[in-house]
Amino acid sequence: MASAAVESSFRATGMNSVSPQPEASCPICGGSGWRSIVQGKERKVVRCECRTKIRGERLLAAAKIPRRYEHCELSTFKYDPEDKEQKSLENARHFANRFVEEYPVEKTGLLFVGTVGVGKTHLAVGILKVLIRDKGVPCLFCDYRELLKSIQNSYNPSVPATEMQILRPVFDSEVLVLDELGAVHGTEWVFDTVNYILNSRYNDNKTTIITTNFPDKPERGQVEDDNPRSYSAAERAARRETLGDRIGERMRSRLHEMCKKVEMEGHDYRLHSKTAKFHPIEAPARIKVRGKKEGG
């Protein structure tokens, strides 16, 4: 990992701010970035909408939301309110809406926990878009697997990017989405890297939104029975890996300090959508052969 000296130097440099310029062709402000309004008997000058729009567009581009999630909005998150099995999805949507309403007064992050395809990433991206467009908050989307791979690649002398150059936006982004936490098998290096990222954001009071496919449960305990045919051994073999297994129990505990857990249960939406779009072609009851009469 980077040394303390490098980290201290990095934090002193900070992150470049987004400074959009107003549109010169704007019919409202004429390119000044300001417009006048009348409130009662007073005339005041406020920022023009063109400046807000440009800043939002630049912040949205800087958020690096993958193309496959560009369509995701809080308003398009689907669930059936009449289906009791989708109650957790309704609650998750509620938590997401309340989060964007209360930010930055309430800066505690969210931990979306659920199986593949229930909409965790959809809600996380939807939150980023609202924060960017409505509140001008600098945000960043980061895929957990790609981040670790980029950090590992930076150790190659032929790669121009350094570890700190990769981690700089991850540390400094006001709101970070860390998608699919735990997707990489836990090793000592992975544990150290997760610890470094989460502790840095925790200490700087930065908001982190996390999604994970692994149940939020403790890591596997010490093996007490070495008999491979015992009941406990069979139970361990059938046990699904947990978030504690993938990132370590210490970091899982830290997540509970940084985020409110939001559990989501439901069917894989992507798989369901593909099934719904498949319309099998039914063969006719009787096939008429050219040149022959039916039944003969």
N, C-alpha and C positions, 0 to 999 in steps of 0.2 A: 504494500500500500504506500501511498505518498507519505513523505515524511512530514512531521509537524511544521518544519520550517517552510516547506513548499505550500502547505495548507494555509499557514499564516499569511504568506505572501499573496496567495490567490485571493483570500478573503479581503485583503486590502485593496485589490484592484476593482472589485465589484463587478457588476454586469452592465453592459451597455443598455441604456434606456431607449425606449421607442419614442422618437420625436417626429411625428408626422407633420407634413406641411399641408396647408390648406390648398384646395383646388383653385387654380388661377381662374378657371372658367366658371366658378360657382356664381349663379345669378343672384344669390342672396347676399353674400359678403364680398363678391368681386375679387376674391383671392386674399382678403385680409385675415380671414379666420375668425372674424368677430361680426356679430349682428346686433342691432339695437332693438329693444323691446320697450313697450310702455306698460308700466305697472301703476295703476291709479293715475296720479298726476306727474309721476316721475318717469323719466326715460333712462333705461339702463342698457349696458352693453354686456352681452353674454357670448360664449363660444358658439360658433356656427356648427350646424349639424354636419357639414362636410368634413370638418376636422375630426369630429367624433367618428364618422364613418370610416375615414382613412385610417385612423388609429386602430379601430376595430379590425379592419381588414389586415393590417400589418401584424397585429397581435395574434390573429387567427392563423396566419401563415407561420408565425414564429412558434406556435403551439405544436406544430408538426403532427397533426392528427392524420393517421394513415388514411389513404383513399377509401379503403373498405369500410371506414367508419364515418366518412364525411356526411352521410345522410342522417346520422343519429342526432336526434333532438329530444328534449324532454317531452315535448308535445306529441311526438310520434311513438312514444313508448307504449306498446300495446299489452293489455291484459283484459281478462273477462271479469268484471266486477261481480257477476252472478255466480262465478265458479269459486267455491270455497277453497279449492286446492290452490288457487292463485292469489289468495289473500296476502301472502308474503310479498308478491310482486306489487300489489297495490300499496302496501306499507313502504316498500322500497322507493316507489315513485314519490310518496309523501315525504320521506326523509330527504330525497334529492331536491324537491321543491322548497322545502323548509331551509335546507342548507344554503341555497342561492339567495333566499330572501334575507337570511340572518347574517350572511357574510358581508363585511369582515368583523362585525360585532362579535359573532361566534366563529372562531377559527378552527375548532376541532374538526379533524378530517373524518372520512368515512371509510369503513372496511366492508366492501361488498363480498359476501361469501356465498357460493352456490356452485352447482354443477355446470357443465358446459352448455351454453346456449340459452340461459335463462334471462339474459339481458344486462349483465353486470357492466360490461364495457359500454353498452348503449347509454346507460344512465350516467356513467362517468364522463363520457364525451359530451353528453347533453349538458351536464353541469359546467364543463369548461366553456362551452359555447355561450351559455347565458352569462357567466361571469365576464367573459371577454366583451360581448356585445353590449350588455346593459351596465356593466360597472367598470369596464376598462382594466380588468385585472390581468396581468401577465401570467400566462399558464403554459404548461408543457405536458405533452403526452409522451410517455416512455414505456416501451415494451421491455419487460424485465429480462427476457432471454436475449434480445438484441443489445441491451445495455451491457450485460455481462460479457457478451461476445466482443463488443467494441472495446471494452476495457482490456480483455485478454489480448486482442489484436494490437493494442497500443504498446504492448511489451516487445513487439517485434521491431527491431531497429529500422526496418525499411518502411514502417508506417509513420507518416508525418505527424499524426495527432498524438498528443501525450495523454496520459491518464487524467491529468487535471483539466485539460482542455475538454475532454469528454464529460467529466463530472461537473464542470463549472455551471452549465445551465441547470443541471439536476439539483445542485445545491441551492442555486440562487432563485429559481423560479418561485414566484409567490405562491402559486398552487401547482402541485405536481400530481399527475395521474401515473401511478406505477401499476401497469397492467399485467395480470397473470403472475403475481408474486408466488414464488415457489415452483415455477415451471421447470427450473433447472435443479437437478438432483443435488442435495445438500452435501457439500464438502467443506473442509476447513476454510478454503479460500472463499467459497460462496458465503459462508457464515460471516467471515471478516468483512467482505464487501457490503453485504446487507447491513451489518452493524455500522459500518462507516457512513453509509448513505442515510440511514434512518436516524442515527444519533446526531448527525450534522444538522439535519432538518429539524429535529426535535429541539436541539439546543438553540437554534436560531428562530424558534417559534414559527416555522413555516408549515403551511397546511398541506397535508398529503392525503390523496384519495387512492385507495388500493383495491384491486380486484384479485380474487384468488379462487381457484377451483377446488382447493383442498379444505376439508372441514377444520374449523378453528378449535383444535383439540391439542392436548400436550403431546410432546414427542414420545416415542417408544421408550419404556423404562428398561431397566437392566433385566437381563434374562435370568430368571430364578430356577428354571427347570431345563436341564440340558437334554432331557429325553425327547427325541424327535417324534415319538409316538404318543406323547402325553396330550391331554386335552388342552392345556395351556399353550403348548407348541402349535397345535392345530389352530387355535384361536388367533395366535400371533400371525400365522401364515395367511389367514383369511382377512386379517385386519387391513383396512384401507389406510394408506399413508395420510398423515395429517400435516397441517401447516407447521406445527411444532417440529415434525420430522424434517421438513424441507428447509426451514430457516433457523431452527434452533429455538429452544424454549425462552432464552433470554430476550431475543428479538421479538418473539411472539408476545411476551409480556409488555415490551415497549410499545408495540402496536396498540395495545389496549389503552395506553396512556395518550397516544396520539390520535386515535380514531374511535368513532362509535361504530359498533358492529351492526351490519344490516344483512340478515340472512335472507336468501332468495331460493325458493323451491318452485320447480315447475318442469315442464317438458322442454326438450331441446328445440328452441324456436326455429333454428336453421334447418334441422332435420324435418320438422313438421311442415315448414314452408315448401321444402322440396317434394315431400309426399303429397301435399295438397295440390301442387302444380302438375302432378303426374296423372294423366287421364288415360286409362287403358282403353284400347280399341276393342270393342266386342265384335266377335265374328257373327255373321248372320246365321239365323237358325237353319236355313237351307241354302245351299249354293247351287245356282243355276249354271250348268255347264253349257258353253256355247255349242250350238248344233244339236242339243238334246232337249227333249221335253222333260219338265219336272216329273219326278217319280218314275221315269223310264230309262 
